[in-house]
Amino acid sequence: MVSPATAAPTRSGIGRIVGASLVGTTIEWYDFFLYGSAAALVFNTLFFPSSDPLVGTMLAFLTYAVGFVARPLGGIVFGHFGDRTGRKKLLVLSLLMMGGATFAMGLLPTHASIGVGAPILLTLLRLIQGFALGGEWGGAVLLVSEHGGDRHRGFWASWPQAGAPGGNLLATGVLALLAAVQSDEAFLAWGWRIPFLLSGVLVVIGLWIRISVSESPVFLEAQRKAEAAAAAGVREKAPVLQVLRTGRRQVLTAIGTRLGENISYYVLTAFLLVYVTAHLGLPKSDALNAVLIGSAVHFVTIPLWGALSDRIGRRPVTLIGAVGMACWAFAFFALLDTESFPVIALAVTVGLLLHGAMYGPQAAFISEMFDTKVRYSGASMGSQLASVIGGALAPIIAVELLKDYDSSVPVSLYLCLAALVTALTVLVAKETRGRDLAEDSPSAPGPQVLPVCSAP
């Protein structure tokens, strides 16, 4: 029997929800990835000047990592209120915070103007970015997952995932355009600020679209039951405490599922810029254009991987990506070392295609691991902890390995190991395809009854 809360929506209805989530996530990932590209190309010079280019790049990537450190905290805070008050309100707040921080970065004075104050301000704004993005992912994928029906959830929920390459495509495209029409001197002097200031316009567009969508019907039904239980004197623990008490296995599964995906993405995109420009000595336009081509293919194929997971399951599709990435880790750098732009573009594109096999089913897979009353908290906690262990450290570790060994082989081994962790995690995980999100899992505990004392 199909639950009313998860009955298949009309195409126009789900289309509006998907559109709002996709536009919002694209804008927020644009903001987030813009920083990563700037860290590799601009911030290492303007905010962290050093005689050694790789040292300056590592310092810039450290502030890049700070944003990841703030993401679990954002996931916990947004998850708590998202499970208590709804998904939509928190998504609007996350968009405002992310866009405001990015716009402010475009106005920052550099190290040459105010000295050490410049990197400090940059780091504070990066913390706000990370906090906001930590709450964005869970809300965006849950809003779509909980609106969509059980049969096609993998496809619909993969569209917010496509916001990541969409944002990267937009950020890299703007930077590539500026690099093409400006001299290096003009780009470092003022041109780099344009993409950050553009975020202000994008946020206005995103808010207009996101405010128009309706709240998740699955959440509204769960909220109605919670209010009825509260009226009867039944109180529940905070969502994050419930996750820590009963959902630790699911959180660990989510972390393992994301680890290889997260590390591979930032090696294929952020570290690539360093490897191509600093190690191979090629123009930054080669690296940016390669990411641009790869991101376009990535954007189109992520929903296709999501749709495939609706047919054969979340686990098999994720395994295709994880095992494929473990093998491609070695071919990737060998192709980059040819210093041929078409070959470099091919290396990035194939890498992102394999990444998409892990990333496409992920939204539905992780959403289906948790019950409605803790879903925002549990999904955010697992995904954002993985981002700290994986994405935050990946560019730093890769740069340090390259600096110490002057070879890509250790980086390939690091990438291969991360992908194998994801493969092993998925092998022991339970298949979740087809789960009714309105129904609690059989192992889910009932609400904790707390004594209600009258005032003396």
Salt bridges, closest charged atoms under 4 A:
GLU28 OE2 - ARG210 NH1 3.59
ASP83 OD1 - ARG87 NH1 3.09
GLU136 OE1 - ARG210 NH1 2.85
GLU146 OE2 - ARG87 NH2 2.72
GLU146 OE2 - ARG375 NH1 2.93
ASP150 OD1 - ARG153 NH2 2.42
ASP184 OD1 - LYS284 NZ 2.75
GLU221 OE2 - ARG224 NH2 2.82
GLU236 OE2 - LYS373 NZ 3.80
GLU261 OE1 - ARG258 NE 3.20
GLU261 OE2 - HIS355 NE2 3.07
ASP310 OD1 - ARG314 NH1 2.87
GLU368 OE2 - ARG153 NH1 2.85
GLU368 OE2 - ARG314 NH2 2.80
ASP371 OD1 - ARG435 NH2 2.39
ASP406 OD1 - HIS279 ND1 3.74
